[in-house]
Amino acid sequence: MKKKCILALILGTAFMVQGCGFTEGTDAVVTVVDATPTPEPTEAPKATATPEPTSEPKEDAAAADSAVATEQTPSGITVEVKDETYYAVEGVNLRADASADADFVAGVLSGESLKCTGVCANGWIRVDYNGQTCYASGDYVSTTPPVGAPAAATDTTTTDTGAADVTAVQ
């Protein structure tokens, strides 16, 4: 019986020794926790008076005068204010806003002139049509008059007989 107890004791110790140790690399797991310190509250900055300009420099005044005036359409598209005449290249639908999805206001035939009051950032133009502000797609209008429209200038040439021939420039 003594031999059996000693054998059991030796086997038990062997199992315990094997289970208590670890082999470096396989069981070695180290977790590093970085602790961040709690920030200390800082004082709010003190208010300082904003300096007011006494007079506008001449360079800035000139730049302000030459700045382009802009406005916005009902949907918020930027419009550069202009005063030009555009012509319908083909039939154009005038809309309530600078979008093909906006409400239809009127139709304009090819060659008809439109009084432009501004050019939109999306390529549409703002027009004054019968006292109403409308918008036309820039794809269907041009600043040049259509072919066959009355010419604004004439060309005068003199023949060798001294008589003047007047021909219209188209």
C-alpha positions as CSV (number, residue, x, y, z in Angstrom):
1,M,0.0,0.0,0.0
2,K,2.9,2.3,0.7
3,K,4.1,1.8,-2.8
4,K,0.7,2.6,-4.3
5,C,0.5,5.9,-2.2
6,I,4.0,6.9,-3.2
7,L,3.3,6.2,-6.9
8,A,0.0,8.2,-6.7
9,L,1.8,11.0,-5.0
10,I,4.6,11.1,-7.7
11,L,2.0,11.0,-10.6
12,G,-0.1,13.7,-9.0
13,T,3.0,15.9,-8.6
14,A,4.0,15.3,-12.2
15,F,0.6,16.4,-13.5
16,M,0.6,19.5,-11.2
17,V,4.0,20.5,-12.3
18,Q,3.2,20.2,-15.9
19,G,-0.1,22.2,-15.6
20,C,1.4,25.0,-13.5
21,G,4.1,26.1,-15.9
22,F,3.8,27.8,-19.2
23,T,5.8,27.7,-22.3
24,E,7.0,31.1,-23.5
25,G,5.3,32.3,-26.7
26,T,2.2,30.1,-26.7
27,D,0.7,31.0,-23.3
28,A,2.4,34.4,-22.9
29,V,-0.3,37.0,-23.4
30,V,0.3,40.4,-22.1
31,T,-2.4,43.1,-22.2
32,V,-1.2,46.7,-22.0
33,V,-3.8,49.2,-21.0
34,D,-3.0,52.9,-21.7
35,A,-4.7,55.1,-19.3
36,T,-5.4,58.6,-20.4
37,P,-5.4,61.3,-17.7
38,T,-8.5,63.2,-17.2
39,P,-8.1,66.7,-18.7
40,E,-8.1,69.6,-16.5
41,P,-10.7,72.2,-17.3
42,T,-9.3,75.4,-18.7
43,E,-10.6,78.9,-18.2
44,A,-12.8,80.4,-20.9
45,P,-11.0,83.0,-23.0
46,K,-11.7,86.6,-22.1
47,A,-13.7,88.6,-24.6
48,T,-11.9,91.3,-26.5
49,A,-13.4,94.2,-28.4
50,T,-13.5,93.8,-32.1
51,P,-11.8,96.7,-33.9
52,E,-14.1,98.7,-36.2
53,P,-12.6,100.0,-39.4
54,T,-12.6,103.8,-39.4
55,S,-12.5,104.1,-43.2
56,E,-12.5,101.7,-46.1
57,P,-9.2,101.7,-48.0
58,K,-9.4,102.9,-51.6
59,E,-8.3,99.5,-53.0
60,D,-11.1,97.7,-51.2
61,A,-13.6,100.2,-52.4
62,A,-12.6,99.7,-56.0
63,A,-12.8,95.9,-55.6
64,A,-16.3,96.2,-54.0
65,D,-17.5,98.4,-56.9
66,S,-16.2,95.9,-59.5
67,A,-17.6,92.9,-57.6
68,V,-20.3,91.0,-59.5
69,A,-23.8,91.3,-58.0
70,T,-25.4,88.0,-57.3
71,E,-28.9,86.9,-56.2
72,Q,-30.7,83.6,-55.8
73,T,-33.5,81.7,-57.5
74,P,-36.5,80.5,-55.4
75,S,-34.7,77.2,-55.0
76,G,-31.4,78.8,-53.9
77,I,-29.3,78.7,-57.1
78,T,-26.9,81.6,-57.4
79,V,-27.7,84.1,-60.2
80,E,-25.1,86.6,-61.6
81,V,-27.1,89.7,-62.4
82,K,-26.7,90.8,-66.0
83,D,-28.7,92.8,-68.5
84,E,-28.4,91.2,-72.0
85,T,-30.5,90.1,-74.8
86,Y,-30.8,86.4,-75.6
87,Y,-32.5,84.7,-78.6
88,A,-34.3,81.4,-78.6
89,V,-32.3,78.9,-80.7
90,E,-35.3,76.7,-80.9
91,G,-38.6,76.5,-79.1
92,V,-38.0,77.1,-75.4
93,N,-40.1,76.5,-72.3
94,L,-40.0,79.2,-69.7
95,R,-40.2,77.9,-66.1
96,A,-40.9,79.3,-62.7
97,D,-37.4,78.2,-61.4
98,A,-34.1,77.3,-62.9
99,S,-35.0,73.6,-63.3
100,A,-36.7,71.3,-65.9
101,D,-38.9,70.1,-63.0
102,A,-40.2,73.6,-62.2
103,D,-43.7,74.7,-63.2
104,F,-44.2,75.7,-66.9
105,V,-44.9,79.4,-67.4
106,A,-44.9,80.0,-71.2
107,G,-43.3,78.8,-74.4
108,V,-41.1,80.9,-76.7
109,L,-40.7,80.3,-80.4
110,S,-37.3,80.0,-82.2
111,G,-35.7,83.4,-83.0
112,E,-37.7,85.3,-80.3
113,S,-35.7,87.7,-78.2
114,L,-35.6,87.4,-74.4
115,K,-34.6,90.1,-72.0
116,C,-32.0,88.4,-69.7
117,T,-31.7,89.7,-66.2
118,G,-29.2,87.2,-64.9
119,V,-27.3,84.0,-65.5
120,C,-27.7,81.1,-63.1
121,A,-24.8,79.0,-61.8
122,N,-26.4,75.8,-63.3
123,G,-26.5,77.3,-66.9
124,W,-30.0,78.6,-66.9
125,I,-30.8,82.2,-67.6
126,R,-33.3,84.4,-65.7
127,V,-35.5,86.4,-68.1
128,D,-38.2,89.1,-67.8
129,Y,-41.1,87.8,-69.9
130,N,-44.1,90.1,-70.0
131,G,-43.3,91.5,-66.6
132,Q,-42.8,88.1,-65.0
133,T,-39.6,86.5,-63.9
134,C,-39.0,83.2,-65.7
135,Y,-36.1,80.9,-66.3
136,A,-34.9,79.3,-69.6
137,S,-32.3,76.6,-70.2
138,G,-29.1,78.0,-71.5
139,D,-28.9,75.0,-73.9
140,Y,-31.7,76.6,-76.0
141,V,-30.7,80.2,-76.1
142,S,-27.9,82.3,-77.6
143,T,-26.6,85.8,-77.4
144,T,-26.2,86.0,-81.2
145,P,-29.3,86.7,-83.3
146,P,-30.6,83.9,-85.5
147,V,-29.7,83.8,-89.2
148,G,-32.0,85.9,-91.3
149,A,-32.7,88.5,-88.6
150,P,-32.5,92.2,-89.7
151,A,-28.8,93.3,-89.7
152,A,-27.7,96.1,-87.5
153,A,-24.9,97.4,-89.8
154,T,-24.6,98.2,-93.6
155,D,-21.5,98.1,-95.8
156,T,-21.0,101.0,-98.2
157,T,-18.6,100.5,-101.2
158,T,-17.9,102.9,-104.0
159,T,-17.6,101.7,-107.6
160,D,-15.3,103.2,-110.2
161,T,-18.1,105.4,-111.5
162,G,-18.3,107.1,-108.1
163,A,-21.8,105.8,-107.2
164,A,-22.2,104.2,-103.9
165,D,-23.6,100.7,-103.6
166,V,-25.3,99.8,-100.2
167,T,-25.5,96.2,-99.3
168,A,-26.8,94.8,-96.1
169,V,-24.4,92.7,-94.0
170,Q,-25.9,89.5,-92.7
